[in-house]
């Protein structure tokens, strides 16, 4: 690392020490300069020391330091006829730079105006500190000298102020970039948490579908086996076998589903069934004693995710029939595939007088299915039939997102 870079970092990490060293070196230089050119060296040294004293507080209070140095410089010039030129040549630009970097907009403007007025006063009083070495001067010489001193000193002030303003803007820009980077990091972490929460919600819905359906079948089979055990043990044994098969299938599907949480392999993150598994689903419900009529026409043109959503609609509908309408005498599942969409309808007549009313928006399962279907641009309705209160209807339509050969 270069020497000047190391020194800059050290000065940034030790602001007060570096400021004291800088001010001390500048004051020594100024005192030597004043002593060499002044008629009264003792008075010049003391006056310069008084003017330079506030410079040690440049970083802590830049605005107050600037006004104090300017006022003291004018005071010693007016009272003691001592112009601290050697001091002001470096101290004033240094102060203007610090004020432009650290002070507020209102204070920066006030210090700049005061500094320019101070330059004008010093220029107009050049007869007291400049022409004293050369004797009296004419008005034209005084005007020309005053103009020259004002332009040069004002140039020092303005250049130092603009340099400080550019540095302040650069540091502010850097702070904004750092703040933006921090906010982006926070937003990224929030997005990760939200994505994880969405994934947990999706898995919860999958678990709900798997467990609710399988347990409904198991409960229905167990109730049938309990009543059949006394009269026909063979039927009870067959029913228990069906219960075991249903439980094993449910366990296998749950293991696949939990595998999503344990691997990033795309081939292992497909624990979900497709439309071709619906006949097996219907048969499992039939084996529980529910009369289900199933029909499917056409060729599906849905993506894998859309097929899963349609499968879950059928699964949730049949599960609700097992839970709420187990006495249904007719359950009809109709699936129709068209080139531009797929449509499913489930109708059951098992709604009894003792059943509690089922609102179309009720239930965690139905709500989750609506969100699934809507995710693929479809819609789903669930509720009593328009003309028959004892019939419950579930309908879902999902548009095709796979181009067909006709298209």
Secondary structure, 3 states (H helix, E strand, C coil): CCHHHHHHHHHHHCHHHHHHHHHHHHHHHHHHHHHHHCCCHHHHHHHHHHHHHHHHHCCCCHHHHHHHHHHHHHHHHHHHCCCCHHHHHHHHHHHHHHHHHHCCHHHHHHHHHHHHHHHHHHHHCHHHHCHHHCCCCCHHHHHHHHHHHHHHHHHHHHHHHHHHHHHHHHHHHHHHHHHHHHHHHHHHHHHHHHHHHHHHHHHHHHHHHHHHHHHHHHHHHHHHHHHHHHHCHHHHHHHHHHHHHHHHHHHHHHHHHHHCCCCCCHHHCCCCCCHHHHHHHHHHHHCCCCCEEEEEECCCCCCHHHHHHHHHHHHHHHHHHHHHCCCCCCEEEEEEECCCEEEEEEEECCCCCCCCCCCCCCCHHHHHHHHHHHHCCCEEEEEECCCCCCCEEEEEEEECCCCCCCC
